[in-house]
Structure formats: C-alpha cells, structure tokens
Amino acid sequence: MKIITLCGSYRFKKEMAEIAERLTLGGNCVLAPIDLVREKEAYTKEERDILAAMHREKIKLAEAVFVVNMDGYIGESTKGEIEFAEMLGKKIIYYTDQNRIGY
C-alpha cells in the first residue's frame, strides 16, 4: 500500500474522483482535496489559506503526489503543490504518464 495525495485543478474534480477510486481499489490510501460545497470564489482569503495549508499537510503525509493534469493542464496552485512536494522529496506521478508507471 502506498499513500498518495491527489493534486489538480477543481475543474477536474470528476476525473479526480474516478482516479481516487481506481487508486484506492488498487490498494492505495488516497488523500484528495475536499469537495468544495461553495464556488471557490465564495471562500474568504482566510478560508482559502486554511484549505491550502490542509492540502499541504496531505502532501507531507504521502509517499507520492499524483498530479491530475488532464490535457497537460497544470494551474498555478497545482504548480505550487508540485514544488512543495519536490522540496519534500516526494515522488511525482503525472496522470499523462500513469500508464508507464503502473499506479
């Protein structure tokens, strides 16, 4: 079992849920962003900072980060999460490369 944190744009939340299910059924413990109940813009800066900090904690717990980069898209927040994971020495797995990696 590996602990894997999903990272990616909220525009891919359906794909992230599908990937989380597949990885979980493959025997991995998956840490994913929360499913926001409001539009992202409805959160205060303080709330967005809390959400970002909690996601960084999920990255700290993980052995690897799985980047959901549909059509090669990686937004600014996700870029920052990748940099944070790299700084911690985490393995980075990109959705576009997943078939070669075996996750």
LOKE-365567 format. One record per residue: residue number from 1; x, y, z of N, C-alpha, C in turn. Coordinates in steps of 0.2 Angstrom, whole numbers, plus 5000, padded with zeros to 4 digits. Example, Ala and Ser with C-alpha at 12.3 -4.5 7.8 and 13.67 -1.06 7.14 Angstrom:
! LOKE-365567
(rec 1,(5066,4972,5039),(5062,4978,5039),(5066,4984,5039))
(rec 2,(5064,4989,5035),(5068,4995,5036),(5064,5000,5039))
This chain:
! LOKE-365567
(rec 1,(5004,4994,5000),(5000,5000,5000),(5004,5006,5000))
(rec 2,(5002,5011,4996),(5006,5017,4996),(5001,5023,4998))
(rec 3,(5003,5028,5001),(4999,5034,5002),(5000,5039,4997))
(rec 4,(4995,5041,4993),(4996,5045,4988),(4991,5051,4988))
(rec 5,(4994,5057,4988),(4989,5063,4988),(4988,5065,4981))
(rec 6,(4982,5067,4979),(4980,5069,4973),(4980,5077,4972))
(rec 7,(4983,5079,4967),(4983,5087,4966),(4981,5088,4959))
(rec 8,(4977,5094,4958),(4975,5096,4952),(4969,5101,4952))
(rec 9,(4968,5104,4947),(4963,5109,4946),(4956,5106,4948))
(rec 10,(4952,5111,4952),(4945,5109,4953),(4941,5108,4947))
(rec 11,(4943,5110,4941),(4939,5109,4935),(4939,5101,4933))
(rec 12,(4944,5098,4936),(4944,5091,4935),(4942,5086,4941))
(rec 13,(4937,5089,4945),(4935,5085,4951),(4932,5079,4949))
(rec 14,(4928,5078,4944),(4925,5072,4942),(4931,5067,4940))
(rec 15,(4936,5069,4936),(4941,5064,4935),(4945,5063,4941))
(rec 16,(4946,5067,4946),(4950,5066,4952),(4946,5061,4956))
(rec 17,(4939,5061,4956),(4936,5056,4960),(4936,5049,4957))
(rec 18,(4936,5049,4950),(4937,5042,4947),(4944,5040,4948))
(rec 19,(4949,5044,4948),(4956,5042,4949),(4957,5040,4956))
(rec 20,(4954,5043,4961),(4954,5041,4968),(4951,5034,4969))
(rec 21,(4946,5033,4966),(4943,5026,4966),(4947,5021,4963))
(rec 22,(4950,5022,4958),(4954,5017,4954),(4961,5016,4959))
(rec 23,(4964,5021,4961),(4970,5020,4965),(4968,5017,4972))
(rec 24,(4962,5018,4975),(4960,5015,4981),(4959,5008,4980))
(rec 25,(4955,5006,4974),(4954,4999,4973),(4960,4995,4971))
(rec 26,(4965,4999,4969),(4972,4996,4968),(4976,4995,4974))
(rec 27,(4973,4996,4980),(4976,4995,4986),(4980,5001,4989))
(rec 28,(4979,5007,4987),(4982,5013,4989),(4978,5017,4994))
(rec 29,(4981,5021,4998),(4977,5025,5003),(4978,5032,4999))
(rec 30,(4972,5035,4997),(4972,5041,4993),(4969,5047,4997))
(rec 31,(4973,5052,4997),(4972,5058,5001),(4970,5063,4995))
(rec 32,(4964,5066,4995),(4962,5070,4990),(4959,5077,4992))
(rec 33,(4959,5082,4988),(4956,5088,4990),(4949,5087,4992))
(rec 34,(4947,5092,4997),(4940,5091,4999),(4935,5093,4993))
(rec 35,(4929,5091,4993),(4924,5093,4988),(4921,5099,4991))
(rec 36,(4923,5105,4988),(4920,5111,4990),(4913,5111,4989))
(rec 37,(4909,5114,4994),(4902,5114,4993),(4900,5121,4990))
(rec 38,(4904,5126,4990),(4903,5133,4988),(4908,5134,4982))
(rec 39,(4906,5139,4978),(4911,5141,4972),(4917,5143,4976))
(rec 40,(4923,5141,4973),(4929,5143,4975),(4930,5151,4977))
(rec 41,(4927,5155,4973),(4927,5162,4975),(4923,5164,4981))
(rec 42,(4918,5160,4983),(4914,5162,4989),(4918,5161,4996))
(rec 43,(4924,5158,4995),(4928,5157,5002),(4932,5163,5003))
(rec 44,(4932,5165,5009),(4937,5171,5011),(4944,5169,5010))
(rec 45,(4948,5174,5010),(4955,5173,5009),(4958,5168,5015))
(rec 46,(4955,5169,5021),(4957,5165,5027),(4955,5158,5026))
(rec 47,(4949,5157,5023),(4947,5150,5022),(4951,5147,5017))
(rec 48,(4953,5150,5011),(4957,5148,5006),(4964,5146,5008))
(rec 49,(4966,5150,5013),(4973,5149,5016),(4973,5142,5020))
(rec 50,(4967,5141,5024),(4966,5135,5028),(4966,5129,5023))
(rec 51,(4962,5129,5018),(4961,5124,5013),(4968,5122,5010))
(rec 52,(4972,5127,5008),(4978,5126,5005),(4983,5123,5010))
(rec 53,(4983,5125,5017),(4988,5123,5022),(4986,5115,5023))
(rec 54,(4979,5114,5023),(4977,5107,5025),(4979,5102,5019))
(rec 55,(4979,5105,5013),(4981,5101,5007),(4989,5100,5008))
(rec 56,(4993,5105,5010),(5000,5104,5010),(5001,5098,5016))
(rec 57,(4997,5098,5021),(4998,5093,5026),(4997,5086,5023))
(rec 58,(4992,5085,5018),(4991,5079,5015),(4997,5077,5011))
(rec 59,(5000,5082,5008),(5006,5081,5004),(5012,5078,5008))
(rec 60,(5012,5081,5014),(5018,5079,5019),(5017,5072,5021))
(rec 61,(5010,5069,5022),(5009,5063,5024),(5010,5057,5018))
(rec 62,(5010,5060,5012),(5010,5055,5006),(5017,5053,5005))
(rec 63,(5018,5047,5002),(5024,5045,4999),(5025,5048,4992))
(rec 64,(5019,5049,4988),(5019,5051,4981),(5013,5056,4980))
(rec 65,(5014,5060,4976),(5009,5065,4973),(5007,5063,4966))
(rec 66,(5000,5062,4965),(4998,5061,4959),(4994,5067,4956))
(rec 67,(4997,5070,4951),(4995,5076,4948),(4990,5074,4942))
(rec 68,(4984,5077,4943),(4979,5076,4938),(4979,5081,4933))
(rec 69,(4983,5080,4928),(4985,5085,4923),(4981,5084,4916))
(rec 70,(4975,5084,4916),(4971,5082,4910),(4973,5087,4905))
(rec 71,(4974,5084,4899),(4976,5088,4893),(4982,5092,4894))
(rec 72,(4986,5090,4899),(4993,5093,4901),(4992,5099,4905))
(rec 73,(4986,5101,4907),(4985,5107,4911),(4987,5106,4918))
(rec 74,(4991,5111,4920),(4993,5112,4927),(4992,5119,4929))
(rec 75,(4988,5121,4934),(4987,5128,4936),(4992,5130,4941))
(rec 76,(4991,5136,4943),(4996,5139,4947),(4996,5136,4954))
(rec 77,(4991,5135,4957),(4990,5131,4964),(4994,5125,4963))
(rec 78,(4992,5121,4958),(4995,5114,4957),(5002,5115,4956))
(rec 79,(5005,5120,4952),(5012,5120,4952),(5015,5121,4958))
(rec 80,(5012,5125,4963),(5015,5127,4969),(5015,5120,4974))
(rec 81,(5010,5116,4973),(5009,5110,4976),(5015,5105,4974))
(rec 82,(5016,5105,4968),(5021,5101,4965),(5028,5103,4967))
(rec 83,(5029,5109,4968),(5036,5112,4970),(5037,5110,4978))
(rec 84,(5031,5111,4981),(5031,5109,4988),(5033,5102,4989))
(rec 85,(5030,5097,4985),(5031,5090,4986),(5038,5088,4984))
(rec 86,(5041,5092,4978),(5048,5091,4976),(5053,5093,4982))
(rec 87,(5051,5098,4985),(5055,5101,4991),(5056,5095,4996))
(rec 88,(5050,5092,4997),(5050,5086,5002),(5053,5080,5000))
(rec 89,(5054,5079,4994),(5057,5073,4991),(5052,5068,4989))
(rec 90,(5046,5070,4988),(5040,5066,4986),(5041,5064,4979))
(rec 91,(5039,5058,4977),(5038,5055,4970),(5032,5059,4967))
(rec 92,(5033,5061,4961),(5028,5065,4957),(5026,5060,4952))
(rec 93,(5019,5059,4951),(5016,5055,4946),(5012,5059,4942))
(rec 94,(5012,5060,4936),(5008,5064,4932),(5003,5059,4928))
(rec 95,(4996,5061,4928),(4991,5057,4925),(4993,5055,4918))
(rec 96,(4996,5060,4914),(4998,5059,4907),(5003,5053,4907))
(rec 97,(5007,5052,4912),(5012,5047,4912),(5010,5040,4916))
(rec 98,(5004,5040,4919),(5002,5035,4923),(5003,5028,4920))
(rec 99,(5001,5027,4914),(5001,5020,4911),(5008,5017,4911))
(rec 100,(5014,5021,4911),(5020,5019,4911),(5023,5017,4918))
(rec 101,(5019,5020,4923),(5022,5020,4930),(5019,5014,4934))
(rec 102,(5013,5012,4932),(5009,5007,4935),(5005,5008,4941))
(rec 103,(5003,5014,4942),(4999,5016,4948),(4991,5015,4946))
